């Protein structure tokens, strides 16, 4: 094993099953497309029973049903409740995509385990004037709106995938947080079927909490600002002043492992990185426990 891999701690990350929908959003121009995809996938909320999303990739006109530029996005839900998934997803579509001029949504989930219909929570935004039609060889709902018209495929497929995989890159310098994080996210985006829903995340959490109504709270043992006050209880290594986290969700465990490997490899040589580690809860959170060193 090369010397640079000595930065990787002998630890593991946890991941767990969740349901995802993989969709394609198209638009007339890049700025509108970018706003629609980033708005609809922002605010990761799986830990509080809501939607978690991310942009998988942008695609050119020759890769979309309607011949326009597009982006493949993923929407994730951590609870086994399809009705709640349907409702939470509808908020993202109605408030973040439908309202953007000339946007459309298509199903992109391959070999889905089932489908969620879009008429009840999205199509009926047409107030009864909506209609179904065959367009681009797909069953579409046309929702009449003031800038005509929003089109969405009548059913979006869902499947089970893997959520919550993560790694930490512990940094000495402030500049390294953004420099390395951007490089790692770009590497992840090269792998089909995965997203990084939090981007560069500055708030690693833990299961146990003094305030259960909030949900997960700060993982205090890994907060550099608490190192002196916690003394021996702190797990922040020497020369580490920042511990950003990158979370990865993927359609299967193979895509998770591949993206994790190339993301970590992409930043090992960056000056200012002291250690690569991962968040886990001693195996209590997720059914998938993967050792970082087994990736290489």
C-alpha positions as CSV (number, residue, x, y, z in Angstrom):
1,X,0.0,0.0,0.0
2,X,1.4,3.4,-0.9
3,X,2.4,5.8,1.8
4,X,-0.4,8.3,1.1
5,X,-2.9,5.7,2.2
6,X,-1.5,5.9,5.7
7,X,-3.7,9.0,6.2
8,X,-6.8,6.7,6.1
9,X,-7.9,5.6,9.6
10,X,-8.7,2.0,10.2
11,X,-12.4,2.6,10.8
12,X,-15.7,2.1,9.0
13,X,-18.7,4.0,7.7
14,X,-22.3,3.0,8.2
15,X,-25.1,3.1,5.7
16,X,-28.7,2.0,5.6
17,X,-31.5,1.3,3.1
18,X,-33.8,4.0,1.8
19,X,-36.1,4.5,-1.1
20,X,-35.1,6.7,-4.0
21,X,-36.7,8.2,-7.1
22,X,-34.4,9.0,-10.0
23,X,-35.8,11.7,-12.2
24,X,-34.8,13.9,-15.2
25,X,-35.6,17.6,-15.2
26,X,-35.4,19.5,-18.5
27,X,-35.6,23.2,-19.3
28,X,-35.1,25.7,-22.1
29,X,-32.0,27.2,-20.6
30,X,-29.2,26.3,-18.3
31,X,-29.9,29.0,-15.6
32,X,-33.5,27.9,-15.2
33,X,-32.5,24.3,-15.2
34,X,-29.8,24.9,-12.6
35,X,-32.2,26.8,-10.3
36,X,-34.9,24.1,-10.6
37,X,-32.6,21.1,-9.8
38,X,-30.7,22.8,-7.0
39,X,-33.9,24.3,-5.4
40,X,-35.7,20.9,-5.5
41,X,-32.8,19.0,-4.0
42,X,-31.8,21.4,-1.3
43,X,-32.4,21.1,2.4
44,X,-31.5,17.4,3.1
45,X,-34.1,16.1,5.5
46,X,-34.0,12.3,5.7
47,X,-33.0,12.4,9.4
48,X,-36.2,14.4,10.2
49,X,-38.6,12.3,8.1
50,X,-38.5,14.4,5.0
51,X,-36.9,14.3,1.5
52,X,-33.2,14.2,0.8
53,X,-32.0,15.0,-2.7
54,X,-29.1,15.7,-4.9
55,X,-28.0,16.3,-8.5
56,X,-26.4,13.3,-10.1
57,X,-25.4,14.8,-13.4
58,X,-26.2,17.3,-16.1
59,X,-27.0,15.9,-19.6
60,X,-27.1,17.2,-23.1
61,X,-30.0,17.6,-25.4
62,X,-29.4,14.3,-27.2
63,X,-29.9,12.4,-24.0
64,X,-33.3,13.7,-23.0
65,X,-36.8,12.7,-24.3
66,X,-37.8,16.2,-25.3
67,X,-34.4,17.2,-26.9
68,X,-33.6,19.9,-24.3
69,X,-30.9,20.2,-21.8
70,X,-31.5,18.3,-18.5
71,X,-30.2,17.1,-15.2
72,X,-30.6,13.7,-13.5
73,X,-31.6,14.1,-9.8
74,X,-32.3,11.8,-7.0
75,X,-34.9,12.1,-4.2
76,X,-34.5,9.9,-1.1
77,X,-36.8,9.0,1.7
78,X,-35.7,7.1,4.8
79,X,-39.1,5.9,6.1
80,X,-41.1,2.9,4.9
81,X,-44.1,5.1,4.1
82,X,-44.9,5.6,0.4
83,X,-47.8,8.0,1.1
84,X,-45.5,10.3,3.1
85,X,-42.8,10.0,0.4
86,X,-45.4,11.0,-2.3
87,X,-46.4,14.0,-0.2
88,X,-42.9,15.2,0.6
89,X,-41.8,14.7,-3.0
90,X,-44.8,16.7,-4.3
91,X,-43.7,19.8,-2.2
92,X,-40.3,19.7,-4.0
93,X,-41.9,19.4,-7.5
94,X,-44.7,21.9,-7.0
95,X,-42.7,24.6,-5.2
96,X,-39.3,24.2,-6.9
97,X,-39.8,22.9,-10.4
98,X,-43.4,23.5,-11.6
99,X,-43.0,27.2,-10.9
100,X,-39.9,27.5,-13.1
101,X,-40.6,28.5,-16.8
102,X,-40.8,25.7,-19.4
103,X,-39.7,22.8,-17.1
104,X,-40.6,19.1,-17.4
105,X,-40.0,16.0,-15.3
106,X,-39.4,12.5,-16.5
107,X,-39.0,9.1,-14.8
108,X,-35.4,7.8,-14.8
109,X,-35.5,5.0,-12.3
110,X,-34.3,1.8,-13.9
111,X,-36.1,-1.4,-13.1
112,X,-38.2,0.2,-10.4
113,X,-39.7,-1.8,-7.5
114,X,-42.9,0.3,-7.8
115,X,-44.3,3.6,-8.9
116,X,-45.7,6.7,-7.3
117,X,-48.5,8.4,-9.3
118,X,-48.1,12.1,-9.9
119,X,-51.7,13.1,-10.5
120,X,-53.1,13.4,-6.9
121,X,-50.4,15.6,-5.4
122,X,-48.9,17.3,-8.5
123,X,-51.2,17.0,-11.5
124,X,-54.2,18.4,-9.7
125,X,-52.3,21.7,-9.4
126,X,-54.2,22.2,-12.7
127,X,-57.4,22.4,-10.6
128,X,-59.2,19.9,-12.7
129,X,-58.2,21.4,-16.0
130,X,-55.1,19.2,-16.3
131,X,-55.0,16.3,-18.8
132,X,-53.0,13.2,-19.7
133,X,-51.4,12.7,-23.1
134,X,-48.7,10.7,-24.8
135,X,-45.7,12.9,-25.5
136,X,-42.1,11.8,-26.3
137,X,-43.4,8.2,-26.2
138,X,-44.3,8.6,-22.5
139,X,-47.5,9.0,-20.5
140,X,-47.4,12.6,-19.4
141,X,-49.6,14.9,-17.3
142,X,-50.0,18.4,-18.7
143,X,-50.6,20.9,-16.0
144,X,-52.0,24.2,-17.4
145,X,-50.2,27.2,-15.9
146,X,-49.8,30.8,-16.8
147,X,-46.5,30.2,-18.7
148,X,-47.7,27.2,-20.6
149,X,-47.3,24.4,-19.5
150,X,-45.8,22.1,-16.9
151,X,-45.4,18.5,-18.0
152,X,-44.5,15.6,-15.7
153,X,-44.5,11.8,-16.4
154,X,-47.6,10.3,-14.9
155,X,-45.7,7.9,-12.7
156,X,-42.2,8.1,-11.2
157,X,-40.5,4.8,-10.3
158,X,-38.9,4.1,-6.9
159,X,-36.4,1.5,-5.7
160,X,-34.4,0.7,-2.6
161,X,-30.9,2.1,-2.4
162,X,-28.2,2.9,0.1
163,X,-28.1,6.1,2.2
164,X,-25.8,7.7,4.7
165,X,-22.4,6.5,3.6
166,X,-19.8,9.1,4.6
167,X,-16.2,10.0,5.1
168,X,-14.5,12.8,7.0
169,X,-11.4,14.6,5.7
170,X,-9.7,16.2,8.7
171,X,-7.9,19.5,7.8
172,X,-5.3,21.7,9.4
173,X,-6.0,24.7,7.2
174,X,-9.2,26.5,6.6
175,X,-8.6,26.8,2.8
176,X,-8.3,23.0,2.6
177,X,-12.0,22.5,3.6
178,X,-13.3,24.0,0.4
179,X,-10.5,23.1,-1.9
180,X,-10.5,19.4,-1.1
181,X,-14.3,19.3,-0.8
182,X,-14.9,20.6,-4.3
183,X,-12.5,18.2,-5.7
184,X,-14.1,15.3,-3.9
185,X,-17.6,16.3,-5.0
186,X,-16.5,16.5,-8.6
187,X,-15.1,13.0,-8.3
188,X,-18.3,11.7,-6.9
189,X,-20.3,13.3,-9.7
190,X,-18.3,11.2,-12.2
191,X,-19.9,8.0,-10.9
192,X,-23.4,7.1,-12.2
193,X,-26.1,6.5,-9.6
194,X,-24.7,8.5,-6.7
195,X,-25.3,11.9,-5.1
196,X,-23.7,13.9,-2.3
197,X,-26.9,15.4,-0.7
198,X,-25.1,17.7,1.8
199,X,-22.3,18.7,-0.5
200,X,-19.5,19.8,1.9
201,X,-21.1,19.2,5.3
202,X,-19.7,21.0,8.4
203,X,-22.0,19.4,11.0
204,X,-21.3,15.7,11.8
205,X,-24.0,14.4,14.1
206,X,-24.6,11.7,16.6
207,X,-27.6,9.5,17.7
208,X,-27.7,10.3,21.4
209,X,-28.8,13.8,22.2
210,X,-29.9,16.0,25.1
211,X,-32.7,17.4,23.0
212,X,-34.6,14.6,21.3
213,X,-37.2,16.8,19.7
214,X,-34.5,18.3,17.5
215,X,-33.3,15.0,16.1
216,X,-29.5,14.4,15.6
217,X,-27.3,17.0,17.3
218,X,-23.7,17.8,17.1
219,X,-21.1,15.1,17.5
220,X,-19.3,17.1,20.3
221,X,-16.3,14.8,20.5
222,X,-15.3,15.9,17.0
223,X,-15.9,19.6,17.4
224,X,-12.4,21.4,17.2
225,X,-13.8,24.4,19.2
226,X,-14.5,22.1,22.1
227,X,-11.2,20.3,22.2
228,X,-9.7,22.3,25.1
229,X,-12.8,22.2,27.2
230,X,-13.5,18.5,26.7
231,X,-9.8,17.6,27.3
232,X,-9.5,13.8,27.2
233,X,-13.0,13.3,26.0
234,X,-12.2,15.0,22.7
235,X,-11.5,12.8,19.7
236,X,-10.0,15.7,17.6
237,X,-6.5,14.7,16.5
238,X,-3.5,17.0,16.9
239,X,-3.1,19.6,14.2
240,X,-6.8,19.2,13.1
241,X,-8.8,22.3,13.1
242,X,-11.7,21.4,10.7
243,X,-13.5,18.1,10.2
244,X,-15.8,18.4,7.1
245,X,-18.0,15.4,6.1
246,X,-19.2,14.2,2.7
247,X,-22.3,12.0,2.7
248,X,-23.0,9.7,-0.3
249,X,-26.3,8.1,-1.3
250,X,-26.3,5.5,-4.1
251,X,-28.5,3.2,-6.0
252,X,-26.5,0.2,-4.9
253,X,-23.6,-0.7,-2.6
254,X,-21.2,-1.0,-5.6
255,X,-21.8,2.6,-6.7
256,X,-21.3,3.7,-3.1
257,X,-17.9,1.9,-2.8
258,X,-16.7,3.2,-6.2
259,X,-17.6,6.8,-5.5
260,X,-16.1,6.7,-2.0
261,X,-12.9,5.3,-3.3
262,X,-12.3,7.8,-6.0
263,X,-13.4,10.7,-3.9
264,X,-10.9,9.8,-1.1
265,X,-8.1,9.2,-3.6
266,X,-8.8,12.5,-5.3
267,X,-7.8,14.5,-2.2
268,X,-5.1,12.4,-0.5
269,X,-2.3,14.5,-1.9
270,X,-3.8,17.9,-1.0
271,X,-1.6,19.8,1.5
272,X,-3.4,20.4,4.8
273,X,-5.2,17.1,5.0
274,X,-4.2,15.4,8.2
275,X,-6.4,12.3,8.3
276,X,-9.3,10.6,6.5
277,X,-11.9,9.0,8.8
278,X,-15.7,8.3,8.8
279,X,-18.7,8.8,11.1
280,X,-20.2,5.7,12.6
281,X,-22.2,4.7,15.6
282,X,-20.5,1.4,16.4
283,X,-22.7,-0.4,13.9
284,X,-26.0,0.7,15.7
285,X,-27.4,2.9,12.8
286,X,-27.0,1.1,9.5
287,X,-27.0,-2.5,8.3
288,X,-24.0,-1.8,6.0
289,X,-20.7,-1.4,7.7
290,X,-17.8,-0.9,5.3
291,X,-14.2,-0.5,6.3
292,X,-12.5,2.4,4.6
293,X,-9.3,0.5,4.0
294,X,-11.2,-2.3,2.3
295,X,-12.0,0.1,-0.5
296,X,-8.3,0.3,-1.7
